[in-house]
Amino acid sequence: MKRRSHFTPARIGVYGFLLFAAAFFLAPLYVMLTTSFKSMDEIRLGQIFALPQAFSLNAWRAAWSEACTGVSCEGVSGGFWNSVIIVVPSTILPILIGALNGYCLSFWRPRGANLLFAILMLGAFIPIQVMIYPLVKLEAALGLYSSLPGIIVVHIVFSMPMMTLLFRNYYAAIPLELFKAARIDGGGFWRIFVQLMLPMSVPIAIVATIMQVTGVWNDYILGLVFAGRENLPMTVQLNNVINTTTGERLYNVNMAATILTSAVPLMVYLISGRWFVRGITAGAVKG
Amino acid sequence: MKALLRRVTPWTALLPLAITVLVGYFGAALWSLFISMTSSRTFPSTNFVGLEQYERLFDNERWQLALHNLAIYGLLFIVACMVIGFLLAVFIDQKVRGEGLLRVAFLYPYAMSFVATGLVWQWVLNPDSGLQNAMQHLGWKDFTFDWIIDQDMAIYTIVIASVWQASGLVMALMLAGLRSIDEEIWKAARLDGVPVWRVYLSIVLPMLGATLATVFVLLSTAVVKAFDVVIAMTQGGPGTASDLPAKFIMDHLFGRANLGLASAGAMVLLLTVLIIVAPLLYARSRRKEART
């Protein structure tokens, strides 16, 4: 493009701005990490930007298995496993349903389905608060409220617009001739889906997995309302650890717990790299 | 028989979609609308009172404050995210070294939950232990930054945390938009001697119209949904100074057992979203039709 690579004032300005911005974005992570390795005595000195003098992993151990959430003191490890148990089905089921919806909408096009799809996309904008209480009542009537299946169903409902959109747009790019050829060869509805479409859907399924895993893992409000005491996800437990404790706040433990809770989505992001951005972009271009 | 099966099977497959739309979205929204017109408190009641709950809602000082906060939060959050996101994208687009690392540094907060975001910033902005204290220790004795415990300023700290979390997303979307712009424009502009900043402002920015609309829709839905970050950062405090409508509704649904009032609030929130989003979605569907 138009740019020169040797150092001019403008070049220095560009790097200055970018480095300043990077410092702003990285500062909280730096503070979190350094604080988690410090002892409480060192934290009381009040120098949040200082490096730890004595490197200690005690806070991490405490955060994982000892930190208190009001009544019990078991750390955030329980929440971690709860989140894993919630995330796995809440990723697989919405993706399968989204793929099926996209397949139906793109190739079979039953009458009226497009109207349903339009309403679904509008539904993506309905604030959760509008639906939360009716869904609580409905799940209670069905005996699902405050249970693992209950929270999974809610995740399926709230992720359906995005998952359907992803797969519908993906299948829309596949030539209709391919589908017609499969029909002529005698393929039925399910056979074409399972043997032809699903194997072609790997790239979009990866994008969908990234979005679902981070989205469900980072969810707070749905887990709080629908999961029930036994299944509280890690985000809810983290908030309980930090905001319901009395007495002196153990900042090192809190920071370690926060990093532990963010570890899974951060790893997903770092490993997936551009796929993560692709997911956002694909999701952002609605319709 | 076979023909019938062929017609029925796709609909069987679409059953989860149909149930979600009809029961989960339509049914739930209608139910909330109905409840908002009754005198329901702890339990749903059928005692119809018309728009009384809405009158009570807008007389409620806490709701007024929550709406006021939503306006401040929404405006600042969206403007700041768009400006910062655009600047970051433009500066990254100057063929800089270490682009990959910079992108990671700007976008990683978006992978973190709002709960974690709120907790980190609560700790950084806490005047006793965070930034203020550290600056005073470094020798800047008069340095004060205690917005988070200041009734009038607490909402701005939530803006800071949210902007930190989301502007990387705007950067990523804008950068994708910038990269899709024809290089010829740059050549033409350079031949005409147009300064680079002018090209960005007068030519590139208008060309990013669709991206800007997308970003705006994404950010404004995030504004209306904002809940976790307030819970984690200030719990709506000090007092109720940093309350937002979503939190007001949740408190009245579950804590204060005032279903009617909460549902009225939820409907107002829904209406707000529709007013913001509907014109953009309409414009986009028109544009799509024009293209095909």
Interface residues (C-beta under 8 A of the other chain):
Chain A: M1 K2 R3 S5 V14 Y15 F17 L18 A21 A22 F24 F25 L26 A27 P28 L29 V31 M32 T35 I43 L45 G46 Q47 I48 F49 I97 L100 N101 Y103 C104 W108 P110 A113 L116 F117 I119 L120 L122 G123 F125 I126 P127 I128 Q129 V130 M131 I132 Y133 P134 L135 K137 L138 I156 V157 M160 T164 G188 F189 W190 T214 W217 N218 D219 Y220 I221 V225 T235 L238 N239 I242 N243 Y251 N254 M255 T258 T261 S262 P265 L266 V268 Y269 L270 F276 V277 I280 T281 A284 V285 K286 G287
Chain B: R6 R7 T9 P10 W11 A13 L14 P16 L17 A18 T20 V21 V23 G24 Y25 F26 G27 A28 A29 W31 S32 I35 P44 I84 L87 L88 F91 I92 Q94 K95 V96 L102 V104 A105 F106 L107 Y108 P109 Y110 A111 M112 S113 F114 V115 A116 L119 V120 W121 W123 V124 D128 S129 G130 L131 N133 A134 Q136 H137 L138 W164 G168 L169 A172 L173 A176 E183 W186 K187 A189 R190 V196 T214 V215 V217 L218 T221 V224 K225 F227 D228 I231 A232 Q235 P245 A246 I249 M250 L253 F254 L259 A262 S263 G265 A266 M267 L269 L270 V273 L274 V277 L281 R284 S285 K288
